[in-house]
Amino acid sequence: MQQPYDPAGIPAGCPAHGNVPLHGTEFGSDPESTYTRLRSQGPSAPVEIAPGVDVELVTSYDAGLYILQNPTLFVRDSRRWNALNEGRVPADSPALPMMGYRPNALFSDGAAHARLRQAVTDSLATVDQGRLVRLTQQSADYLISRFSSDALGQAELMSAYAQPLPLLVFGDLFGCPPEIGDRVIAGITGIFQGTPGADETLGGALAELIALKRREPGEDLTTRLMVHSARLTDEEVLHQLVTLLSGGTAPLSAAIGTSTALYLNDDWPTGLPVEDAVVKTLWNYAPIANYAGHYPTQDVELGDRTLRAGDPVLISFAAANTDPRLTEHREKLSSKAHLAFGAGPHACPAKDPAFMIAATAVESLLNRLPDVEMRVPFKDLAWVPTPWSRSLVTVPIRYTPRTVPPAAGARPAAPPAAVTAQSPAAYAQQAPAGRPSHAAPRPKGGLFSRFRAWVNGE
């Protein structure tokens, strides 16, 4: 039996005057002001998540936890979405790729969700922690080697390190051959950049990967999903892979960038470990800021508002984690009590590996560039203007130029050319023409091909 949500103690809010937009530069530059305004209306408030797309946003920690832990009253299957079914959502809305139904664990409920999630969690459980750390360090060393010898001793960490690193790690974990790995990276980065045809690129590459693993199984996550006792179809395997890639790479990139910037900030307390910077990022700058669409199965009273059956309810992990009613007592809570990884039956199944990758990535950078420092104070850094995530646009750093030796078992064939700031998509393309004549030519192919060649000493 579902327990009713108790709004006792929540201050009465003022009436809403139109739905607050959660998109655009004004929101992106100062989301906390928007969350403060929304909190004045109670545990939830109506917002416009994208032009013409209205949702209810939960900003209260207690209310968010209540919804996340009540899968009978609040389900995840977005085929219940009233406005979408009634044709009131623009066909080209950026909300559709984020909220539209896909046959994966994220958008499933009940037995279907349990079956798909079990396949994912069992497959992830086969990943050896020691191997994951070594792979993260190896990926870090490769990326750092691309910019560390720059004569100016400067780099832009998001594009040169934080964004491509999870892609390299995931490409290896999923058992991608170099050429398929290149297209997976191009597809996933293109999706987040809005590149036309990126969905087709990613889908085609993953379909080819699945076909390959049918012929040649391996010791990788793709094969583990395919041979699981849940007997996933190839289409189901593909959609679980898409979820793991999209749900893992962008948030991890944001966590790595923000944690590094926090740790290098002038007011970071000396002596605190890297893990503390990651924990602070998850609490104060939740990489997935507003997401987790839920659909009430019946009308629900929440504070002074009625959540209608079939209308989308999103959880603001960012606002819930910084809820003033929570922060007063946060020192008494576990460091893992934040909602950055969700909660309940749909909580992130890879939260421990994700934390390990983020902490290892920051630690590897500090070890390889021990005098690295920020070129811009943390408070002056710009954030990506999107409602879905909280990610820094750039993290400018400086350091003493040096040649970074490869990780154990890997060696580059020749010193790479200096790398300037560029997008992750640029890494998935051929090395640019016109590089300095003294630089040895890089192996052909995209980022993953070059990484694998570097690891193999080619």
C-alpha positions as a Python dict, from the first residue, in 0.01 Angstrom:
ca = {
    (1, 'M'): (0, 0, 0),
    (2, 'Q'): (137, 339, -97),
    (3, 'Q'): (202, 580, 189),
    (4, 'P'): (84, 938, 121),
    (5, 'Y'): (350, 1203, 98),
    (6, 'D'): (348, 1423, 407),
    (7, 'P'): (401, 1791, 318),
    (8, 'A'): (403, 1898, 682),
    (9, 'G'): (656, 2165, 753),
    (10, 'I'): (689, 2277, 391),
    (11, 'P'): (619, 2652, 378),
    (12, 'A'): (321, 2765, 177),
    (13, 'G'): (432, 2903, -158),
    (14, 'C'): (314, 3191, -366),
    (15, 'P'): (101, 3118, -675),
    (16, 'A'): (286, 3048, -998),
    (17, 'H'): (275, 3318, -1261),
    (18, 'G'): (340, 3113, -1572),
    (19, 'N'): (584, 2829, -1607),
    (20, 'V'): (946, 2915, -1537),
    (21, 'P'): (1177, 2829, -1831),
    (22, 'L'): (1459, 2585, -1755),
    (23, 'H'): (1642, 2657, -2079),
    (24, 'G'): (1851, 2938, -2216),
    (25, 'T'): (2153, 3128, -2094),
    (26, 'E'): (1976, 3299, -1803),
    (27, 'F'): (1892, 2967, -1640),
    (28, 'G'): (2224, 2811, -1738),
    (29, 'S'): (2431, 3089, -1582),
    (30, 'D'): (2250, 3087, -1246),
    (31, 'P'): (2024, 2784, -1195),
    (32, 'E'): (2025, 2824, -816),
    (33, 'S'): (1826, 3147, -844),
    (34, 'T'): (1566, 2961, -1047),
    (35, 'Y'): (1554, 2676, -796),
    (36, 'T'): (1508, 2926, -511),
    (37, 'R'): (1214, 3082, -695),
    (38, 'L'): (1061, 2739, -760),
    (39, 'R'): (1101, 2631, -397),
    (40, 'S'): (877, 2920, -291),
    (41, 'Q'): (590, 2733, -461),
    (42, 'G'): (632, 2415, -255),
    (43, 'P'): (799, 2078, -312),
    (44, 'S'): (730, 2099, -685),
    (45, 'A'): (644, 2360, -945),
    (46, 'P'): (551, 2374, -1316),
    (47, 'V'): (839, 2460, -1551),
    (48, 'E'): (907, 2471, -1922),
    (49, 'I'): (1187, 2218, -1977),
    (50, 'A'): (1211, 2309, -2347),
    (51, 'P'): (1017, 2551, -2568),
    (52, 'G'): (655, 2438, -2561),
    (53, 'V'): (719, 2145, -2326),
    (54, 'D'): (579, 2178, -1973),
    (55, 'V'): (664, 1942, -1685),
    (56, 'E'): (636, 1939, -1308),
    (57, 'L'): (978, 1978, -1145),
    (58, 'V'): (1041, 1842, -796),
    (59, 'T'): (1290, 2057, -604),
    (60, 'S'): (1245, 1907, -256),
    (61, 'Y'): (1484, 1633, -142),
    (62, 'D'): (1216, 1454, 60),
    (63, 'A'): (959, 1472, -220),
    (64, 'G'): (1216, 1360, -478),
    (65, 'L'): (1313, 1061, -266),
    (66, 'Y'): (946, 978, -209),
    (67, 'I'): (878, 968, -583),
    (68, 'L'): (1195, 777, -671),
    (69, 'Q'): (1109, 509, -415),
    (70, 'N'): (744, 462, -519),
    (71, 'P'): (750, 277, -853),
    (72, 'T'): (382, 179, -834),
    (73, 'L'): (245, 531, -799),
    (74, 'F'): (511, 691, -1025),
    (75, 'V'): (616, 492, -1332),
    (76, 'R'): (884, 562, -1593),
    (77, 'D'): (717, 454, -1918),
    (78, 'S'): (685, 780, -2114),
    (79, 'R'): (424, 633, -2347),
    (80, 'R'): (183, 761, -2080),
    (81, 'W'): (287, 1122, -2153),
    (82, 'N'): (-43, 1308, -2207),
    (83, 'A'): (89, 1605, -2405),
    (84, 'L'): (290, 1382, -2638),
    (85, 'N'): (-5, 1152, -2704),
    (86, 'E'): (-226, 1455, -2772),
    (87, 'G'): (19, 1607, -3021),
    (88, 'R'): (113, 1903, -2799),
    (89, 'V'): (488, 1840, -2799),
    (90, 'P'): (679, 1993, -3093),
    (91, 'A'): (810, 1720, -3322),
    (92, 'D'): (1157, 1875, -3324),
    (93, 'S'): (1169, 1938, -2949),
    (94, 'P'): (1506, 1872, -2782),
    (95, 'A'): (1304, 1716, -2499),
    (96, 'L'): (1201, 1419, -2713),
    (97, 'P'): (1543, 1249, -2737),
    (98, 'M'): (1574, 1286, -2360),
    (99, 'M'): (1221, 1190, -2254),
    (100, 'G'): (1083, 980, -2540),
    (101, 'Y'): (1029, 609, -2480),
    (102, 'R'): (1303, 358, -2558),
    (103, 'P'): (1289, -18, -2487),
    (104, 'N'): (1549, -7, -2212),
    (105, 'A'): (1562, -37, -1835),
    (106, 'L'): (1539, 340, -1787),
    (107, 'F'): (1192, 365, -1943),
    (108, 'S'): (1052, 31, -1824),
    (109, 'D'): (855, -72, -1518),
    (110, 'G'): (765, -386, -1328),
    (111, 'A'): (878, -722, -1464),
    (112, 'A'): (1013, -571, -1787),
    (113, 'H'): (1234, -333, -1590),
    (114, 'A'): (1350, -607, -1352),
    (115, 'R'): (1452, -830, -1644),
    (116, 'L'): (1648, -563, -1831),
    (117, 'R'): (1808, -417, -1520),
    (118, 'Q'): (1922, -758, -1399),
    (119, 'A'): (2103, -812, -1729),
    (120, 'V'): (2274, -475, -1691),
    (121, 'T'): (2372, -512, -1324),
    (122, 'D'): (2497, -870, -1367),
    (123, 'S'): (2705, -765, -1667),
    (124, 'L'): (2853, -466, -1485),
    (125, 'A'): (2937, -689, -1188),
    (126, 'T'): (3184, -879, -1407),
    (127, 'V'): (3405, -571, -1452),
    (128, 'D'): (3718, -612, -1244),
    (129, 'Q'): (3789, -300, -1036),
    (130, 'G'): (4163, -330, -1080),
    (131, 'R'): (4126, -351, -1456),
    (132, 'L'): (3891, -51, -1455),
    (133, 'V'): (4144, 160, -1266),
    (134, 'R'): (4426, 53, -1500),
    (135, 'L'): (4215, 127, -1807),
    (136, 'T'): (4123, 471, -1673),
    (137, 'Q'): (4487, 547, -1597),
    (138, 'Q'): (4593, 426, -1940),
    (139, 'S'): (4328, 642, -2111),
    (140, 'A'): (4434, 938, -1896),
    (141, 'D'): (4801, 892, -1984),
    (142, 'Y'): (4722, 881, -2355),
    (143, 'L'): (4512, 1198, -2347),
    (144, 'I'): (4760, 1386, -2127),
    (145, 'S'): (5042, 1287, -2362),
    (146, 'R'): (4857, 1468, -2641),
    (147, 'F'): (4875, 1809, -2475),
    (148, 'S'): (5135, 1792, -2196),
    (149, 'S'): (5431, 1892, -2414),
    (150, 'D'): (5261, 2205, -2546),
    (151, 'A'): (5525, 2481, -2538),
    (152, 'L'): (5288, 2724, -2365),
    (153, 'G'): (5200, 2476, -2092),
    (154, 'Q'): (4830, 2544, -2135),
    (155, 'A'): (4530, 2329, -2218),
    (156, 'E'): (4150, 2328, -2206),
    (157, 'L'): (4067, 2030, -1990),
    (158, 'M'): (3705, 1962, -2088),
    (159, 'S'): (3768, 1907, -2459),
    (160, 'A'): (4118, 1761, -2427),
    (161, 'Y'): (4061, 1530, -2129),
    (162, 'A'): (3729, 1517, -1941),
    (163, 'Q'): (3507, 1463, -2245),
    (164, 'P'): (3707, 1200, -2439),
    (165, 'L'): (3829, 996, -2139),
    (166, 'P'): (3500, 816, -2058),
    (167, 'L'): (3459, 739, -2428),
    (168, 'L'): (3794, 560, -2438),
    (169, 'V'): (3715, 366, -2121),
    (170, 'F'): (3370, 264, -2240),
    (171, 'G'): (3492, 171, -2588),
    (172, 'D'): (3733, -75, -2432),
    (173, 'L'): (3486, -214, -2177),
    (174, 'F'): (3230, -282, -2450),
    (175, 'G'): (3489, -463, -2661),
    (176, 'C'): (3480, -226, -2958),
    (177, 'P'): (3732, -291, -3236),
    (178, 'P'): (3911, 34, -3330),
    (179, 'E'): (3702, 120, -3637),
    (180, 'I'): (3370, 54, -3463),
    (181, 'G'): (3496, 238, -3155),
    (182, 'D'): (3568, 543, -3369),
    (183, 'R'): (3209, 549, -3495),
    (184, 'V'): (3066, 491, -3147),
    (185, 'I'): (3262, 792, -3022),
    (186, 'A'): (3156, 1003, -3321),
    (187, 'G'): (2793, 903, -3268),
    (188, 'I'): (2771, 960, -2894),
    (189, 'T'): (2951, 1294, -2906),
    (190, 'G'): (2738, 1398, -3201),
    (191, 'I'): (2418, 1324, -3009),
    (192, 'F'): (2519, 1557, -2727),
    (193, 'Q'): (2628, 1824, -2978),
    (194, 'G'): (2312, 1794, -3186),
    (195, 'T'): (2501, 1675, -3496),
    (196, 'P'): (2261, 1564, -3774),
    (197, 'G'): (2273, 1188, -3831),
    (198, 'A'): (2449, 1115, -3500),
    (199, 'D'): (2171, 877, -3388),
    (200, 'E'): (2210, 677, -3709),
    (201, 'T'): (2589, 672, -3673),
    (202, 'L'): (2571, 537, -3318),
    (203, 'G'): (2293, 290, -3395),
    (204, 'G'): (2474, 153, -3701),
    (205, 'A'): (2802, 114, -3512),
    (206, 'L'): (2637, -66, -3220),
    (207, 'A'): (2439, -295, -3452),
    (208, 'E'): (2766, -387, -3622),
    (209, 'L'): (2928, -447, -3282),
    (210, 'I'): (2644, -677, -3176),
    (211, 'A'): (2666, -872, -3502),
    (212, 'L'): (3041, -908, -3449),
    (213, 'K'): (2993, -1037, -3094),
    (214, 'R'): (2740, -1292, -3219),
    (215, 'R'): (3015, -1431, -3442),
    (216, 'E'): (3305, -1374, -3206),
    (217, 'P'): (3205, -1348, -2837),
    (218, 'G'): (3455, -1184, -2605),
    (219, 'E'): (3523, -1097, -2242),
    (220, 'D'): (3340, -763, -2261),
    (221, 'L'): (3016, -599, -2150),
    (222, 'T'): (2850, -634, -2490),
    (223, 'T'): (2898, -1010, -2489),
    (224, 'R'): (2789, -1033, -2125),
    (225, 'L'): (2460, -862, -2209),
    (226, 'M'): (2407, -1089, -2509),
    (227, 'V'): (2465, -1418, -2327),
    (228, 'H'): (2277, -1323, -2009),
    (229, 'S'): (2003, -1558, -1896),
    (230, 'A'): (1747, -1279, -1956),
    (231, 'R'): (1786, -1362, -2329),
    (232, 'L'): (1784, -1006, -2458),
    (233, 'T'): (1708, -957, -2825),
    (234, 'D'): (1964, -774, -3036),
    (235, 'E'): (1739, -467, -3031),
    (236, 'E'): (1723, -480, -2651),
    (237, 'V'): (2100, -518, -2627),
    (238, 'L'): (2143, -216, -2855),
    (239, 'H'): (1916, 2, -2641),
    (240, 'Q'): (2087, -101, -2318),
    (241, 'L'): (2420, -7, -2478),
    (242, 'V'): (2283, 331, -2585),
    (243, 'T'): (2160, 394, -2229),
    (244, 'L'): (2492, 295, -2073),
    (245, 'L'): (2689, 508, -2318),
    (246, 'S'): (2471, 820, -2307),
    (247, 'G'): (2398, 790, -1935),
    (248, 'G'): (2763, 728, -1852),
    (249, 'T'): (2980, 940, -2076),
    (250, 'A'): (2837, 1293, -2047),
    (251, 'P'): (2776, 1283, -1668),
    (252, 'L'): (3122, 1135, -1613),
    (253, 'S'): (3280, 1408, -1825),
    (254, 'A'): (3099, 1671, -1620),
    (255, 'A'): (3206, 1508, -1292),
    (256, 'I'): (3570, 1487, -1400),
    (257, 'G'): (3580, 1849, -1517),
    (258, 'T'): (3401, 1996, -1216),
    (259, 'S'): (3593, 1784, -962),
    (260, 'T'): (3925, 1887, -1116),
    (261, 'A'): (3830, 2255, -1116),
    (262, 'L'): (3716, 2234, -752),
    (263, 'Y'): (4033, 2058, -641),
    (264, 'L'): (4258, 2310, -818),
    (265, 'N'): (4062, 2610, -694),
    (266, 'D'): (4253, 2841, -461),
    (267, 'D'): (4010, 2794, -171),
    (268, 'W'): (4019, 2413, -178),
    (269, 'P'): (4144, 2299, 167),
    (270, 'T'): (4497, 2160, 153),
    (271, 'G'): (4525, 1793, 232),
    (272, 'L'): (4175, 1681, 137),
    (273, 'P'): (4173, 1381, -97),
    (274, 'V'): (4051, 1387, -455),
    (275, 'E'): (3751, 1178, -354),
    (276, 'D'): (3622, 1473, -148),
    (277, 'A'): (3616, 1690, -459),
    (278, 'V'): (3413, 1425, -642),
    (279, 'V'): (3170, 1399, -350),
    (280, 'K'): (3127, 1778, -340),
    (281, 'T'): (3061, 1777, -715),
    (282, 'L'): (2791, 1513, -676),
    (283, 'W'): (2625, 1711, -395),
    (284, 'N'): (2656, 2069, -521),
    (285, 'Y'): (2687, 2033, -898),
    (286, 'A'): (2495, 1715, -982),
    (287, 'P'): (2609, 1619, -1335),
    (288, 'I'): (2255, 1506, -1422),
    (289, 'A'): (2071, 1812, -1300),
    (290, 'N'): (1705, 1766, -1399),
    (291, 'Y'): (1583, 1434, -1535),
    (292, 'A'): (1424, 1101, -1434),
    (293, 'G'): (1081, 1149, -1591),
    (294, 'H'): (801, 992, -1389),
    (295, 'Y'): (432, 960, -1475),
    (296, 'P'): (172, 934, -1196),
    (297, 'T'): (-63, 639, -1241),
    (298, 'Q'): (-336, 845, -1070),
    (299, 'D'): (-380, 1204, -957),
    (300, 'V'): (-147, 1271, -663),
    (301, 'E'): (-151, 1557, -413),
    (302, 'L'): (198, 1695, -350),
    (303, 'G'): (203, 1996, -120),
    (304, 'D'): (-56, 2237, -259),
    (305, 'R'): (-38, 2097, -610),
    (306, 'T'): (-210, 1811, -788),
    (307, 'L'): (10, 1597, -1010),
    (308, 'R'): (-219, 1469, -1285),
    (309, 'A'): (-201, 1110, -1401),
    (310, 'G'): (8, 1091, -1718),
    (311, 'D'): (166, 1434, -1685),
    (312, 'P'): (549, 1421, -1664),
    (313, 'V'): (717, 1480, -1328),
    (314, 'L'): (1093, 1539, -1339),
    (315, 'I'): (1329, 1524, -1043),
    (316, 'S'): (1571, 1813, -999),
    (317, 'F'): (1865, 1626, -852),
    (318, 'A'): (2052, 1956, -844),
    (319, 'A'): (1783, 2139, -647),
    (320, 'A'): (1710, 1843, -418),
    (321, 'N'): (2076, 1809, -321),
    (322, 'T'): (2093, 2179, -228),
    (323, 'D'): (1751, 2190, -61),
    (324, 'P'): (1793, 2436, 232),
    (325, 'R'): (1591, 2205, 457),
    (326, 'L'): (1846, 1934, 387),
    (327, 'T'): (2169, 2134, 395),
    (328, 'E'): (2105, 2238, 755),
    (329, 'H'): (2156, 1874, 858),
    (330, 'R'): (2379, 1751, 577),
    (331, 'E'): (2683, 1699, 799),
    (332, 'K'): (2487, 1422, 973),
    (333, 'L'): (2413, 1243, 646),
    (334, 'S'): (2624, 986, 469),
    (335, 'S'): (2842, 1129, 193),
    (336, 'K'): (2644, 901, -40),
    (337, 'A'): (2302, 1036, 59),
    (338, 'H'): (2294, 1272, -240),
    (339, 'L'): (2056, 1201, -528),
    (340, 'A'): (2311, 1252, -807),
    (341, 'F'): (2284, 881, -894),
    (342, 'G'): (1910, 869, -832),
    (343, 'A'): (1748, 636, -579),
    (344, 'G'): (1504, 348, -564),
    (345, 'P'): (1467, 76, -828),
    (346, 'H'): (1596, 300, -1110),
    (347, 'A'): (1908, 423, -928),
    (348, 'C'): (2220, 424, -1145),
    (349, 'P'): (2348, 65, -1159),
    (350, 'A'): (2704, 184, -1223),
    (351, 'K'): (2744, 444, -949),
    (352, 'D'): (3047, 277, -788),
    (353, 'P'): (3240, 231, -1116),
    (354, 'A'): (3145, 586, -1217),
    (355, 'F'): (3282, 729, -893),
    (356, 'M'): (3599, 524, -934),
    (357, 'I'): (3654, 645, -1293),
    (358, 'A'): (3602, 1010, -1196),
    (359, 'A'): (3836, 996, -895),
    (360, 'T'): (4101, 802, -1088),
    (361, 'A'): (4086, 1050, -1378),
    (362, 'V'): (4145, 1348, -1148),
    (363, 'E'): (4419, 1167, -956),
    (364, 'S'): (4594, 1065, -1278),
    (365, 'L'): (4604, 1424, -1400),
    (366, 'L'): (4751, 1546, -1071),
    (367, 'N'): (5013, 1271, -1073),
    (368, 'R'): (5120, 1335, -1433),
    (369, 'L'): (5113, 1716, -1406),
    (370, 'P'): (5197, 1782, -1040),
    (371, 'D'): (5217, 2160, -1077),
    (372, 'V'): (4891, 2194, -1272),
    (373, 'E'): (4675, 2491, -1173),
    (374, 'M'): (4369, 2680, -1291),
    (375, 'R'): (4404, 2980, -1521),
    (376, 'V'): (4059, 3107, -1422),
    (377, 'P'): (3902, 3107, -1073),
    (378, 'F'): (3628, 2848, -1026),
    (379, 'K'): (3367, 3116, -960),
    (380, 'D'): (3431, 3271, -1301),
    (381, 'L'): (3390, 2952, -1503),
    (382, 'A'): (3093, 2926, -1740),
    (383, 'W'): (2839, 2643, -1735),
    (384, 'V'): (2667, 2475, -2028),
    (385, 'P'): (2317, 2631, -2065),
    (386, 'T'): (2109, 2313, -2061),
    (387, 'P'): (1841, 2197, -1815),
    (388, 'W'): (1950, 1833, -1825),
    (389, 'S'): (2308, 1852, -1701),
    (390, 'R'): (2546, 2067, -1499),
    (391, 'S'): (2875, 2079, -1684),
    (392, 'L'): (3148, 2338, -1721),
    (393, 'V'): (3203, 2481, -2068),
    (394, 'T'): (3579, 2502, -2024),
    (395, 'V'): (3839, 2427, -1757),
    (396, 'P'): (4152, 2625, -1857),
    (397, 'I'): (4470, 2493, -1693),
    (398, 'R'): (4844, 2564, -1700),
    (399, 'Y'): (5142, 2348, -1609),
    (400, 'T'): (5508, 2298, -1680),
    (401, 'P'): (5539, 2133, -2025),
    (402, 'R'): (5667, 1778, -2005),
    (403, 'T'): (5659, 1448, -2188),
    (404, 'V'): (5424, 1208, -2017),
    (405, 'P'): (5547, 847, -2030),
    (406, 'P'): (5293, 582, -2121),
    (407, 'A'): (5129, 356, -1867),
    (408, 'A'): (5273, 11, -1806),
    (409, 'G'): (5241, -206, -2113),
    (410, 'A'): (5187, 85, -2351),
    (411, 'R'): (5418, 312, -2542),
    (412, 'P'): (5355, 572, -2812),
    (413, 'A'): (5550, 525, -3129),
    (414, 'A'): (5651, 892, -3136),
    (415, 'P'): (5576, 1215, -2945),
    (416, 'P'): (5237, 1353, -3053),
    (417, 'A'): (5190, 1700, -3192),
    (418, 'A'): (5073, 1966, -2950),
    (419, 'V'): (4700, 1957, -2898),
    (420, 'T'): (4493, 2271, -2875),
    (421, 'A'): (4141, 2291, -2739),
    (422, 'Q'): (3889, 2120, -2963),
    (423, 'S'): (3562, 1936, -2929),
    (424, 'P'): (3541, 1560, -2866),
    (425, 'A'): (3393, 1520, -3213),
    (426, 'A'): (3714, 1658, -3358),
    (427, 'Y'): (3902, 1377, -3189),
    (428, 'A'): (3690, 1125, -3377),
    (429, 'Q'): (3816, 1258, -3711),
    (430, 'Q'): (4143, 1218, -3893),
    (431, 'A'): (4441, 1410, -3755),
    (432, 'P'): (4429, 1755, -3913),
    (433, 'A'): (4639, 1839, -4213),
    (434, 'G'): (4912, 2094, -4177),
    (435, 'R'): (5059, 1969, -3851),
    (436, 'P'): (5420, 2064, -3782),
    (437, 'S'): (5662, 1881, -4010),
    (438, 'H'): (5866, 1755, -3715),
    (439, 'A'): (5569, 1566, -3569),
    (440, 'A'): (5553, 1198, -3652),
    (441, 'P'): (5233, 1100, -3837),
    (442, 'R'): (4964, 956, -3614),
    (443, 'P'): (4802, 622, -3684),
    (444, 'K'): (4511, 650, -3924),
    (445, 'G'): (4158, 652, -3791),
    (446, 'G'): (3977, 833, -3513),
    (447, 'L'): (4041, 876, -3144),
    (448, 'F'): (3981, 516, -3040),
    (449, 'S'): (4194, 377, -3323),
    (450, 'R'): (4482, 604, -3227),
    (451, 'F'): (4442, 516, -2860),
    (452, 'R'): (4452, 141, -2930),
    (453, 'A'): (4753, 187, -3156),
    (454, 'W'): (4927, 384, -2879),
    (455, 'V'): (4851, 111, -2628),
    (456, 'N'): (4989, -151, -2866),
    (457, 'G'): (5304, 52, -2931),
    (458, 'E'): (5227, 97, -3301),
}
